[in-house]
Amino acid sequence: MKVLITGANGFVGKNLAVHLKERKDIEVLCAFRDDDPASLITKVAQVDFIFHLAGVNRPKDVEEFKAGNTDLTQQLADAIVASGRKIPLVYTSSTQAAQDNAYGLSKLGAEDVLTRLAATHGSNVYLFRLPNVFGKWARPNYNSAVATFCHNIARGLPIQINDPCAQITLVYIDDVVRHFVALMDGLKPDASFVTVEPQYEITVGDLSKTLHAFRESRNTLITEPVGKGLIRALYSTYLSYLPPERFTYEVPKYGDPRGVFVEMLKTPDAGQFSYFTAHPGITRGGHYHHTKTEKFLVIRGEASFKFRHIVTGEFYELHTSGEQPVIVETVPGWTHDVTNIGQEEMIVMLWANEIFDRAHPDTYALAVGDHA
């Protein structure tokens, strides 16, 4: 299949083009604003599907709205008719098409052009009145609060908020692309107007707080719940605005004659991750917990884990090594320790189900001792 993308150098176009080029069954052609009409006709004649993403939203002259939106869409529709084929088309309109302003009217005019194309020529036309689209590669200081905030906060620059209670509706670029590709692959929606789901509602103030929390997480090591939904998408977007010199950051390292202990990541509701090392013959631990639980994974070296029930005195010992990944769990009510029984430095990954609280550590010293 050959696919044409107009506006391929824009935010949505760049993301769509990358996704399409990942597929072996798609050949992507691109049309740009400066292309002459003859070039557009030639490209349209070759393709099987069109993503019409080109448009004007911040012109120097208000008359450019009509030329860059309505008139360009008419040229594209004429090229489809001239091809003699019913080429399907996706068009990115705007929620502003419902507003009485120059930009909205030019987008509405483009919608009308394509609606007539569908009615008179038979091309399937899919219209997207997109709200605020966010994601990687959107231009900051242009028409996206998310892009501007991410760019500035990632660099420690101030942001301007006029009304923190103002509500904005967002859709994520990957969800937009997913809907586009589904239509290209043959999905038949119930109507020509297609809505991208999910849509997210957030205030400008909460957006700022969330993005600042991402930045502060490098200091606190406490990450937001970035595994799903809006927070997942915002975190990915925020990271995409980091300049290369900020790709890395240091975390605290605590060392003593036994080895080092390094905290990597903390979460509000799923504990924390860290690692420690131990020199040959060194024992770490020798304590128990009432409620706290931990998972240990030896990733280098050889370890002896010892456990003793704090009431019955029952004893248990096991050995693991970095050669075979085995998770060892600490059990409440059992005092435990780990000893490096190998000849090289031992490295152990550690997850605890809660962030360490120095005021309430739930950690009580008690030697395990050897088996009687």
Buried (B, 14 or more C-beta within 10 A) or exposed (E): EEBBBBBBEBBBBBBBBEBBEEBEEBBBBBBBEEBEEEEBBBBBBEBBBBBBBBBBBEBEEEEBBBEBBBBBBBBBBBBBBEBEBBBBBBBBBBEBBEEEEBBBBBBBBBBBBBBEBBEEBEBBBBBBBBBBBBBBBBEBEEEBBBBBBBBBBBEEEEBEBEEEEEEBEBBBBBBBBEBBBEBBEEEEEEEBBBEBEEBBEBBBEBBBEBBBBBBEBEEEBBBBEBEEEBBBBBBBBBBBBBEEEBEEEEEEEEEEEBBBBBBBBBBEEBBBBBBBBBEBEBBBBBBBBEEBBBBBBBEBBBBBBBBBBBEEEEBBEEEBBBEEEBEBEBEEBBBBBBBBBBEEBBBBBBBBBBBBEEEEEBBEEBEBEEEE
